Amino acid sequence: MRVFLRNDDYQGHFSGRARHANIAFMSTGTGPARYKCAQCEQPEASCECDKFCCLCQTVIDVRICADGLMYCEPCRTACEYKTSD
């Protein structure tokens, strides 16, 4: 029977030193938030979906918000939703 120590990984596949090195290497750091469309999962600039407000169905001044849905400016203001910029 094998006893797992606190720093031991699942089945011992990775050592503690390798784990920390990979996490630092794979970290993307901080950058500008870019909200993605919930339907196509593309950033707003690349999204080719039909753009309309999911609340009132208007097509004027529609932007993607943090939840991935599209809202017009009056609905964003009323619901306090923020765009990525």
Helices and strands as residue ranges (DSSP letters): G 10-12, H 16-26, E 62-64, E 70-72, H 73-79
